[in-house]
Amino acid sequence: MNNLFAISRITKSFTIFGALLLLALVASPCSARNKHNCVVVTDHIKAKEWRSGDVSDALQRIIDENPNRLIYFPDGEYPISKPIVTPAEPSKSVSLSLSAYAVIRATDGWAHTEAMIRLGGKNSSNDITRPGSNYFLEGGIIDCRGVAKAISIDGGRETAVRNCSIKSAVVGLHIKHGVNNGSSDCDISGVNITGNQSTESVGVLIEGYDNTLTNMRIGGVHIGVIIRSSANSLRNIHPLYYSRHKEIASSYGFIDERGNNFYDFCYSDEFATAFLIKDGRYSNYTNCFAFWYSKRGDKHIVFKSEGKFNSYVQGLNVGIGKHNAVKENKVLECEKGGGTGYFENLHIRDARFITDDTHKSYTK
């Protein structure tokens, strides 16, 4: 019996050890066991390139010479003086994987209008049928140092950006017009962005159509998200305003310029206007939240519609009360009446502090 018990314990120990070993191998795309599965940039950057304080040419060379490979960045700093560009053409594409503390950093004197990392920025392609058409950027930190734009998706389709941190950006993420008649079809998740706290700083700028964005935190920007396209899905996107300058009145959590977009638990925090809708467009908002943690500014607006109000809003939570009420506190401000939009299951923390009743005409 004792022998059976000992054998059982040994078997369990090996099982646990094997499971931990497998987990370690899976967790790291370039572990000792799997190093042949990717290109490790530190194995290819020359000593003189490190000494120069600028590895942008080295990184571009590695990308260009290793098509259809996973390019891996171990922990450390990678200073670049100009954008690095990946191809969209499936036979030339690469994916970029940054370790948790790998930092791609803009150097002093950065003077480029394009982003630090341009995904699909050359060899344009509108092809999802061949291997290599789906590529990604994951992990790590993009340090814009207050002067650079971080990441742009320039071409290709179905590009993914996930689990990375963007610091001190002019623009955090820019999804440009896609090659599929304007459609980009991007998947963005777990991307946290801080801006440079200037009035020009934008968290996310979306120009391509048909994108999905989930689980994002955005801070230190003047505008959280600008959407200039349609058929985008945003879920659990939380922009937070904490800049100290006096231009808070022109700050926005979300700007929707095109309409026909879908928002689920999108949370505007401290921006003067939480949701701005251009030209009376229609979009759908579900379980969204607007909150202010201070009495900054003269006006707090949850929804502002330039034109008629035509959007559908369900389960909106308005966090206005005694602690944050200012001179004007509005659930809805619209330029024209007669819109087809509505509020359903509207909750206001303390309706006594709402100074305008326009929203009541649209409340079910």
N, C-alpha and C positions, 0 to 999 in steps of 0.2 A: 504493500500500500504506500509506504514511504517512497519507494522508487517511482511509482506512478505519479505521486504528487510532485516529485522533483522533476520528472520528465515534463509534466504539465507546466511547471513554472518556467523551465528552460524554453519550451515551445512558445509560451506567451512572450517571453523576453525577446526571442528572435522575431516574433511577429511584430512587436512594437518597434524594435530596431529597424526592421525592414520598412515599416510604414513611415517612420521618421526619415529614413534615407530617401525613400521615394518622394516624400514631400519636399525635401531639400533640393532634390534634382529637378522637380517640376517647378519649384518656386523661382529658381534662378535659371534664366535661359542660357547662361554661359557659365554654368558650374564646371568643375574640373571634368566631370563625366561628359558634359555636353558642349565643351568649348568648340568642338569642330562644327557645331551647328550655327555659329555666328562669327562675325568679324569683330574682333575687339580693337577699338580704335587706338588704345595705348600701345598695341603691338606694332602699329604702323606709322605713328607720329615720330618723326626724327628728332634727335636731341637738339639740333639747331632750330627746329620749328618751335619746340618748347621754349628755348632761350629767347626767341624773338618776341614772346608775349602775344603771339597771334597765331592760332592754329586753323584759321578759316580755310586757307588753301589746302592744308593737310586733310581736313575733314571733307572738303569737296572732292579731293582726289580719291579718298577712300570710298566715297559714295559712287563716283563715276567708274571706278575700277572693280566694283563688286556688285554687279546687277543681281537681282533676285536673292539677296542675302539680308539677314538680320544684322544691322550694325549696332553694336553694343558699346555703351559708354560706362565704364566703371566709375565709382565715386571719385570726385576730383573736380577741378575747375578747367573749363575749356574756353579761353578768351577768343572772341572772334571780332574782326573789324568790318566784316561785310556779310551779307546774307549767305547762308548755305541752302542749296536748292536740290530737291530730289526730283527725279523724272516721274512723269505720269504714264509713259509708255510701259505696258505690262512686261515686256522683255527686258526693261532696264530699271524697273522700280526697285526700291529698297524700303525696309521698315527700320525705324529708329527706336531703340530701347535704351532708356537711361536708367541707371541704378538710382536708388532713392536719393542719394546725395551727390549725384552728378550734376554740375552746374554749368550750363552754357551761358557765358557772360559777355555782354557788349563791352568792348574796350573803350577807353577814353577817346573822344573825338568821333564817336559814331555819327555819321552824317547821311544815312540812307533813309529814303522814304519807304522802302519795302521792309517787310518783317525780317527778323533774325533767322527764322526757319521758314522756308517756303516749300510746302508740300505740294508735289505735282507742278512745280513751277517751271518745268521745261519738258520738252518732248510730249506735248499735249496729246491726249488720247481719250476717245469716247468708246471704250471697249471693256465690257465686263464679262466677256466670254472666255478669255484666256487666263491662265495662271499668271499672277503678278498684278492683276487689276485692282486687288484690294490690299492696301498697305496702311501703315499706321505709325503714329508717334505715341510712345507711352513712357510714363515715369519722369523722374528728374525735376530739375528746376531751370526755368528760363529767366535769367536776371537781366532786365532791360535797363537798369540803372537810371531810370527816369527819362531816358532819351530815345529809346527804341520801341518799335512795335514788336510783339513777341512772335506769334505764329500766324501764318496765312495759309489757307488752302486755295491754291491757285487754279488747279485743273484736275482732271481725272474725275472719278466717281467713287462713291462709297468709301471715302477716306475716314479713318477713325483717329481721334485724339482722346487719350484717356489717362487718368491718374497722374496728372502732372501739375506742377505749381508754377505760376507766372508771377514775377515780382516787378513792381515799379514800372509798369508799362504805359506807353502812350495809348496803344490799342492792344488789348490782351489777345483776342482771337478774331481773325477776319476771314470769313467764309465768302470767297468771291463767286461771281457768276460761274455756274458749272458749265461744262462742255456739252451736256445733254440738254440743249435748248434752254440753258440757264439753270438746270437742275444740278445740284451738287451731291445730294443723297448722303450727307455726312452723318457720322455718329460721334457725338461728343459726350463724354461722361467723366465725372470725378475731376474736373479741371477747376482749380482754385486760382483766382486772379486778384492781384492788387495793382491799382493804378498808381500814377505818379502824383495824384492829388491836384492836378491842374484842371482848368476848365476845358481843356482839350481831351482829357482822358476818357476813354470808352472801354468798357469791359469786353463786350462782344458786338461785332458788326457783322450782320448777315445780309448778303446780297444774293446768294444762290438760293434756289428753291429746294424744298423737300428734305429738310434736315431735322435730326432729333438731338436735343440737348437735355441731359439729365444730371441732377445732383451737382450743382455748381455754386460756389460762393464767390462773390465779387465785391471788393471793397476799394476805397480810395479812388473812386472814379467820379466824374461829373454826370455821366450817363451810364446806367448799368448795361442795357441791351438796346441796340437799334436794329430793327428788322425792316429791310427794304424789299422783301419778297414774300411769297405765300407758301402755304402747306408746310409750315414748320411746327414741330411739336416741342414744347418746353415744359419740363416737369421738375419741380423742386429746384428752382433757380432763385437765388437769394442775393440781390445786390444791396449793399450797405453804404450809405453816404457818411463819411466822417472827415471830409476835407475842412480846413479851417478858414478858407477864403470867404469873402462876403457875397459871392455870386450864387448863393444857394437857391435863389428864386428860379433860376434857369436849369436846375438839376432835375433829372427824370430817372425813375427806376427802369421803366420800359417804354420805348417808343415804337409804335407799330405804324409803318408808313404805307403798307400795302394791303393788310387785312387778310382774312381767311387763314388765320393762324390759331393755334390751340395751346392754351396755358393751363397747367394743372399745378396747384400749390406753388405759385410764383409769389414771392414775398418781397415787397419793396419796403426798405427800412430807411427812414429819415429823409429821403428825397422830397423836395417840395411838391412835386407831382409824381404819384406812383405810376400811373398808366396813362400815356398819351396816345390817342388814336387820331391819325391824320385823315382828313377828307371824308369824315363820316363812314369810314370803312367798317366792315363786319369782322370780328374775331370772337372766339369762344373762350371764356374764362371760368374755370372751375376751382373752387376751394382756395381762392387767392387771398392774400393778406396784405394790408397796408398799415404801417406802424411808424410812429415818431417817438423817439426817446427824449426829445427836448422841445423847447419852445422857440427854436430858431426860425427866423423868417416871419413874414406877415400872413402867409397863406399856406394851408395844407389841403391838397386836392387829391382824392383817390383816383377818380377817372376824369380825364379831360378829353372831350371830343371836338376836334376842329370841324365843324359842320354838324349834321344831325348825329344823334346817338343811336347806332344800329347794332351794337354788340350784345351778346348774350352773356350774362354774368350770374353764375349760380354759386351759392355758399360763400359769398364774400364776407370777410371779417375785417371790420374797420376799427383799428385800435386808437380811437380818439377819445380822450377823457380829460379830466381836470389837470393831470400832470403834464399834458403836452398841447393843449388847445391854445391857438393863437387868435389873431384878429378875425381871420376868415377860415372856416373849416368846412369843406364841402365833400360830399360823396360824389357828386357829379357836377361838372361844369361843361356846358355845350353851347356852341355858337348859335345853333338853330334848333327849334322844336320840331315835333312831328316825326321823330325817328321811330324805328321799329324795334329797338333794343329793349332789354328788360333786366331787372334785378330780381332774383328769386332766392329765398332763404337768406336774406341780408341780415347780418348781425353787426350792430354798432355798440361799442363798449359803453359809451354814455351819450345818448342821442341829444341830451340837453346842450351839448357843446357844438352841435352842428348848426351852422349859421345860415344855411340855404336849403330850401326844400325841393330843388329841381328834381332830385332823384325819386321823389315820391310819385311823380307822374309815370315813372317807369317801373315801379315796384309791384310785384305780384303778392 
